[in-house]
Structure formats: structure tokens, C-alpha cells
Amino acid sequence: MKVDGQPYRTIWLSADGRSVSVIDQTLLPHVFKVVAWRTLEDVVAGIRNMVVRGAPLIGASAGYGIALAMSADPSDKAFEYAYQALFASRPTAANLRWALDRMRSVLLPLAPSERTSVAFATARNIADEDVANCSAIGEHGKALIQQAWDSVQRSRPVNILTHCNAGWLATVDWGTALAPIYKAFDTGIPVHVWVDETRPRNQGASLTAWELGHHGVPHTVIVDNAGGHIMQNGKVDLCIVGSDRTTAGGDVCNKIGTYLKALAAHDNQVPFYVALPVSTIDWTIEDGVKSIPIETRAPEEVTVISGLTSDGKVESVQLTPQGSAALNYAFDVTPRRFVTGLVTEFGVFPPLPEEMTKLREEAEKQR
């Protein structure tokens, strides 16, 4: 995607071949800055502190984290240390473990002297594959937006509600939930996006709105709790959200508040789609409510907020009374019965047992 006319991915190997460049998402939308990771510790901190975020991007970052670790020490012991350090950085996203297991399966059979170059090549492959997968997700999802446009007889733009940020900033490029929107917009289908602010980190307001604005996509930022009202009044044609982990049965774990949007969509007969690469599916668990670990983050994300002041400075201010406790769940789980379909690189699959089996078989064919 482009920023001020210049194409960017969210992560790439720097020109020196010894460091990894990423967009620091903690500074957006007010400051666009590229930072360099040179060590495993840089990557672990970057994932934990959300310099990068979004399940696919976390997976790609983990691949490069292993590569940087191997460039410092390619031993088995160093690999296992790096694996565990990266795995502990964000416990919910399925792509993290998927990428780490892929790096392990490729690297450990090799002699240590071969591991560094192969690690960087494998990390680059993970990133490139994510771009291709997200582009395919965009094409399959675009067809759903086309159908919505046809259903209103092409008389007005298609109104789409999304949640948090599942655009190119959450992946290596294109995005998951936003990829269909970009594809539809680029081919001339008129769209308008309702952008949830997404407390407590406001990633809809700060990241999704920033992305859409740079691409020229019409959008409106709304507070988290306005989505149900807008659906109730017939102003949403479909919802598309992302996923940090989806179970083998089709339960979806995503940014906190997704469950409430799904409930509102269900009550108002609004289609509710989840866009994700198959690498985000955890085939080892069936029931997401019982089995997915939900990350609890620092209460300061709830009690403190940052913004741009009138004199151009970025400042943080306290929102809550001194001494008030705050609980900060980062994700929730939407049961499969509220999900219309999973938009994947292999097509759109309703979260039904037979359809999930088909999806898994299709994914295994491509290995």
C-alpha cells in the first residue's frame, strides 16, 4: 500500500541485510516513523509493546525475530531461547506460534552454519506469502461487496462496518478485513466504511482511519458503542472484521468488542464476515470461549489516552479518577453461530463442521 504516494510494507529486510525495518504503529496517526530491529530483544519488545500488531504481522515479525537470533547465535540452545521469548510476547495470536513452528521445522534439521541465511529466506517467504494470501482474501471478499452493491441496485455506496484495525498495518500488505474494501474501491465499487474507534487503544480511529484516508476510501469514525445503533437504523450492509485466532469449529477471537458487534449484526440481520488467512486458524481447539487464552494488558491503556494538542504536540492525559481500578481485556470470542462466513485465501466458508473440514483439506493441499 502507499503512504504519501510511496509504496510500503509493514516489515522488510533493511538494505544492510542485518536489520529489519518496521513502521512504528504506536506513533500513528500523528507521526509516521520507520524503526530498525537489530536483535531478538528488539523484536520481542516490538511485538509486546505493539510497535507491530495484528496476527499476520506478528507471525511475520516472529520469523524475522528468529532470523536475527540466528545471526547472533545459530545454536540449538539459542533457537529455543528465541522461540520461547517470542512465543511469550503476545499469547493470543495464532500466527505467532504458527510462524515459530515453521521456523523450527525448517532450521533445526540444518547444521548451525546454514541456519542464518535460511532463516532470513524463510522469514521473507512468510512475509511474501502473507501478501499473496491477503490479496486473495481481498478478491474473495470483494465479491461479497459486489453482491451487496447489486442488492441495492447500485443506487448508493455499500456501507461496511469494521472493528479495530485489520488493514495492511495488521499484515505485511493489503490486510484482511480491509483487503476486500480496497479491492472493491480500486475497481470502482462505491463504498463507505464505518470505523469503530476501538477502545482502549483506539486502533480503529488511529490506524484504520489513517489507512483509509491515505487510500482515499470514504469513511466515518464512530465510537465503539454506536455500531449497534447504526445497524438498527439500516445504515450497515455488512460487517467485516479480522481475527487473531479462529478455532477449528469456527469460533473467532478478535479485538475486544467484536462479540458485541456480532450480536448487534445478528439481531439486525446484517451479514457478519471474518477475514483471515488460514494460518490464523488453530486446528487444535474447537471451543474458543473455553480454550483461547485472552490477553490482559496494562490498565494504563484504559486510564490514559494520547492525542495531538492544538500546538502540534502528542500528549497523554489521565481519563479516570486517581485510584480507580481498570481491567483491560485485549480480546473476546465470538461464537461461530454469529458468524456468516470466514473469508480466507481459499474462498468464503460458513463456520459449519463440514465446511471447516473442506477448508482444512484445501489448506493441506497447498502445503
VENQUIFEN-V952296 format. One record per helix or strand. SS is the DSSP state (alpha for helix, beta for strand). FROM is the first residue (numbers start at 1). TO is the last residue. Records with the same first field share a line. If there is no record, write none. Layout:
SS=FROM-TO + FROM-TO
//
This chain:
beta=2-3 + 6-7 + 11-13 + 20-23 + 34-37 + 158-162 + 191-196 + 219-222 + 238-241 + 245-247 + 252-255 + 271-275 + 281-282 + 296-296 + 304-308 + 314-318 + 329-329 + 331-334 + 341-344 + 347-349
alpha=40-48 + 55-72 + 76-87 + 94-107 + 112-151 + 168-170 + 179-186 + 203-215 + 224-232 + 258-267 + 278-280 + 288-291 + 300-303 + 336-338 + 353-365
//
